[in-house]
C-alpha cells in the first residue's frame, strides 16, 4: 500500500516505538493520528504536524470513540499499528505474596485485549474503503515481543499477552482476508525505549551478549522502518516477523 495521503492510526504514540512509528509513517506521506492515554503528553510528543487523541485501548468504548473521531476528521482509516503496551513486572510468587490478579488483568487488558479492540474497530472501518490496485483495503500491524517465546523472570503476564498477539495473528488474517485487509505482527527484541530504560543494567547487558552483529539494542527508528515496509509490501500477511538481532 502506498502511504501517500493514507490515514494511519498508531497506539502508544506518545513515546518509544509508537512515537517513532508516527514519525516514520508521516514522513512517508501518511496522515497520522496517534492514540495514547495522556492528551497533554501526546500533544507534546507529536508536535503541531500530527494529531493525537486520548484513548484507552483496554476500554472498547474509548477505542470506538477514537476511531470514530479519526473517521470524522479524515473520512477513512487505511493503517492501524498497535504499539500500546505495559510491562507489569512481578514474580508469580515473591516473599510469600502471589502475583496480583488485578495486575495480571491489567497487562492482558492493555497488551492483548487492547490490541484486539483496535483490530476489530479499525477493520470495520477499513472494510468500507475502496480497494487499492493491489486489492488492499487496509493493513493492521501488531506488536508482540521476543518475550512471547523467551520471557525473563517476572514477565509471566507480559509474555502471555505477547504470545497471545502471535497466536491471534494468523486466524485474524484469515478472518479479514476476504475484506482485503492484511494482518502482520512484529516481535521486537531489546529496543531503546521506556520499557528497557527501567531494566537493570546487568540484565540488559546479559541479553545484549546473546545477540549477533551489531550486538546492541535496537533503535525505535529501525522498528518504524519495518512497519513502513510491511505496509508497502502487499505480499506480507498472516505472520510474525522477529526483529531482534538474532538474540537467542
C-alpha positions as CSV (number, residue, x, y, z in Angstrom):
1,X,0.0,0.0,0.0
2,X,1.3,3.4,-1.0
3,X,1.3,5.5,2.2
4,X,0.9,8.9,0.4
5,X,-2.3,10.5,1.7
6,X,-3.3,7.4,3.6
7,X,-4.8,7.7,7.1
8,X,-2.9,5.8,9.8
9,X,-3.7,5.2,13.5
10,X,-0.8,4.4,15.9
11,X,-1.4,3.4,19.5
12,X,1.2,4.0,22.2
13,X,2.1,7.1,20.2
14,X,3.5,9.4,23.0
15,X,6.8,7.6,23.3
16,X,9.2,4.9,22.1
17,X,8.2,2.6,19.3
18,X,4.8,4.2,18.8
19,X,6.2,7.7,18.5
20,X,8.9,6.6,16.1
21,X,6.3,4.9,14.0
22,X,4.1,8.0,13.9
23,X,7.1,10.0,12.6
24,X,8.1,7.3,10.1
25,X,4.6,7.0,8.6
26,X,4.2,10.8,8.4
27,X,7.5,11.1,6.6
28,X,6.2,8.6,4.1
29,X,3.2,10.8,3.4
30,X,0.5,9.4,5.7
31,X,-1.9,11.4,7.7
32,X,-1.2,10.1,11.2
33,X,-3.4,10.2,14.3
34,X,-1.7,8.9,17.5
35,X,-3.6,7.3,20.4
36,X,-2.3,7.4,24.0
37,X,-3.7,7.8,27.5
38,X,-2.4,11.3,28.3
39,X,-3.5,14.1,25.9
40,X,-1.0,16.6,27.1
41,X,1.9,14.2,26.8
42,X,0.7,13.1,23.4
43,X,0.4,16.7,22.1
44,X,3.9,17.5,23.3
45,X,5.4,14.4,21.7
46,X,3.6,14.7,18.3
47,X,4.0,18.4,17.9
48,X,2.0,20.6,15.5
49,X,2.3,18.4,12.5
50,X,0.4,15.3,13.7
51,X,-2.8,14.8,15.6
52,X,-3.3,12.9,18.8
53,X,-6.3,11.6,20.7
54,X,-6.5,10.4,24.3
55,X,-7.6,6.8,24.0
56,X,-7.5,3.9,26.5
57,X,-7.1,0.8,24.3
58,X,-8.2,-1.5,27.1
59,X,-11.6,0.2,27.0
60,X,-13.6,-0.7,24.0
61,X,-15.9,2.3,24.0
62,X,-12.8,4.6,24.2
63,X,-11.3,2.8,21.2
64,X,-14.6,3.1,19.2
65,X,-14.8,6.8,20.0
66,X,-11.2,7.4,19.0
67,X,-11.6,5.6,15.6
68,X,-15.0,7.3,15.0
69,X,-13.2,10.6,15.6
70,X,-10.5,9.8,13.1
71,X,-13.2,8.9,10.5
72,X,-14.9,12.2,11.2
73,X,-11.6,14.0,10.7
74,X,-10.3,12.2,7.6
75,X,-13.2,10.1,6.3
76,X,-11.4,6.7,6.5
77,X,-8.6,4.6,8.0
78,X,-6.1,2.6,6.0
79,X,-3.5,1.6,8.5
80,X,-3.6,0.7,12.2
81,X,-0.4,0.0,14.2
82,X,-0.7,-1.4,17.7
83,X,2.2,-0.2,19.8
84,X,0.5,0.4,23.2
85,X,1.8,-1.9,25.9
86,X,2.8,-2.2,29.5
87,X,5.3,-4.5,31.3
88,X,3.7,-5.1,34.7
89,X,6.8,-7.0,36.1
90,X,6.1,-9.3,39.0
91,X,7.1,-12.8,40.1
92,X,4.5,-15.5,40.3
93,X,5.4,-15.9,44.0
94,X,7.6,-13.5,45.8
95,X,8.3,-13.3,49.6
96,X,5.1,-15.2,50.2
97,X,3.0,-12.9,48.0
98,X,1.1,-14.0,44.9
99,X,1.1,-12.3,41.6
100,X,-1.8,-9.8,42.0
101,X,-4.8,-10.8,39.8
102,X,-5.6,-7.1,39.1
103,X,-2.1,-6.6,37.7
104,X,-2.4,-9.7,35.5
105,X,-5.7,-8.5,34.2
106,X,-4.3,-5.0,33.5
107,X,-1.4,-6.3,31.5
108,X,-3.6,-8.6,29.5
109,X,-6.2,-5.9,29.1
110,X,-3.8,-3.4,27.5
111,X,-1.4,-5.7,25.6
112,X,-3.8,-8.4,24.3
113,X,-7.4,-7.2,24.6
114,X,-6.4,-3.7,23.8
115,X,-4.8,-4.8,20.6
116,X,-7.9,-6.8,19.7
117,X,-10.1,-3.9,20.4
118,X,-8.2,-1.7,17.9
119,X,-8.1,-4.5,15.3
120,X,-11.8,-5.1,15.4
121,X,-12.9,-1.5,15.2
122,X,-10.2,-0.5,12.7
123,X,-11.1,-3.5,10.5
124,X,-14.8,-2.5,10.4
125,X,-13.9,1.0,9.1
126,X,-11.3,-0.4,6.7
127,X,-13.7,-2.8,5.1
128,X,-15.7,0.1,3.7
129,X,-12.6,1.5,1.8
130,X,-12.3,1.3,-1.9
131,X,-9.7,-1.3,-2.7
132,X,-6.2,-0.2,-3.9
133,X,-4.8,-1.6,-7.2
134,X,-3.4,-4.4,-5.1
135,X,-6.9,-5.2,-3.8
136,X,-6.0,-4.0,-0.3
137,X,-8.4,-2.0,1.8
138,X,-6.3,-1.9,5.0
139,X,-3.2,-3.0,6.9
140,X,-3.1,-3.9,10.6
141,X,0.3,-4.3,12.4
142,X,0.6,-5.5,15.9
143,X,3.5,-5.5,18.4
144,X,4.4,-8.8,20.1
145,X,7.8,-9.3,21.7
146,X,10.7,-11.7,21.9
147,X,9.4,-12.3,25.4
148,X,6.5,-14.2,23.9
149,X,8.9,-17.1,23.3
150,X,11.7,-16.4,25.8
151,X,10.3,-14.4,28.7
152,X,12.5,-13.3,31.6
153,X,11.9,-13.6,35.3
154,X,8.9,-11.6,36.4
155,X,7.4,-11.5,32.8
156,X,4.6,-14.1,33.2
157,X,1.8,-11.7,32.3
158,X,3.8,-9.7,29.7
159,X,5.0,-12.9,28.0
160,X,1.5,-14.4,28.0
161,X,0.0,-11.2,26.5
162,X,2.6,-11.1,23.7
163,X,2.3,-14.8,23.0
164,X,-1.4,-14.1,22.6
165,X,-0.7,-11.5,20.0
166,X,1.3,-14.0,17.9
167,X,-1.4,-16.6,18.4
168,X,-4.2,-14.5,17.1
169,X,-2.3,-13.0,14.1
170,X,-3.0,-15.9,11.7
171,X,-6.7,-16.5,12.5
172,X,-7.4,-12.8,12.3
173,X,-5.6,-12.5,9.0
174,X,-7.7,-15.4,7.7
175,X,-10.9,-13.7,9.0
176,X,-10.1,-10.4,7.3
177,X,-8.6,-11.7,4.0
178,X,-12.0,-11.6,2.3
179,X,-12.1,-7.9,3.1
180,X,-8.7,-7.1,1.6
181,X,-7.1,-6.4,5.0
182,X,-3.7,-7.7,5.8
183,X,-2.6,-8.5,9.4
184,X,1.1,-8.8,10.4
185,X,2.8,-8.8,13.8
186,X,6.3,-7.7,14.8
187,X,8.2,-9.3,17.7
188,X,11.0,-6.9,18.7
189,X,13.8,-7.9,20.9
190,X,15.6,-5.5,23.2
191,X,15.0,-1.9,22.0
192,X,15.9,1.5,23.3
193,X,12.6,2.6,24.9
194,X,10.9,3.5,28.1
195,X,10.4,-0.2,28.9
196,X,14.1,-1.1,28.6
197,X,15.2,2.1,30.5
198,X,13.8,0.5,33.7
199,X,15.7,-2.7,33.2
200,X,18.6,-3.4,35.5
201,X,21.9,-2.9,33.7
202,X,23.2,-6.4,34.3
203,X,20.0,-7.8,32.8
204,X,20.2,-5.7,29.6
205,X,24.0,-6.5,29.3
206,X,23.3,-10.2,29.6
207,X,20.7,-10.0,26.8
208,X,22.9,-8.0,24.5
209,X,25.6,-10.6,24.9
210,X,23.2,-13.1,23.4
211,X,22.8,-11.0,20.2
212,X,24.7,-11.2,16.9
213,X,26.1,-8.3,15.0
214,X,25.7,-5.4,15.6
215,X,25.1,-6.5,19.2
216,X,23.3,-3.6,20.6
217,X,19.8,-2.5,21.5
218,X,17.5,-1.8,18.6
219,X,16.6,1.8,17.7
220,X,13.0,2.8,17.6
221,X,13.5,4.1,14.0
222,X,14.5,0.6,12.9
223,X,11.2,-0.7,14.2
224,X,9.4,2.1,12.4
225,X,11.2,1.3,9.2
226,X,9.9,-2.3,9.4
227,X,6.4,-1.0,10.0
228,X,6.7,1.1,6.8
229,X,8.0,-1.8,4.8
230,X,5.1,-4.1,5.9
231,X,2.6,-1.5,4.8
232,X,4.2,-1.0,1.5
233,X,4.8,-4.7,0.8
234,X,1.5,-6.2,-0.2
235,X,2.8,-9.8,-0.1
236,X,3.4,-9.8,3.7
237,X,0.5,-11.2,5.6
238,X,-0.5,-13.6,8.4
239,X,2.9,-13.8,10.0
240,X,5.0,-12.5,12.9
241,X,8.4,-11.0,12.0
242,X,11.2,-11.1,14.6
243,X,13.5,-8.0,14.7
244,X,15.9,-9.0,17.5
245,X,19.5,-9.0,16.1
246,X,19.5,-12.8,16.3
247,X,19.1,-12.9,20.1
248,X,19.0,-16.5,21.4
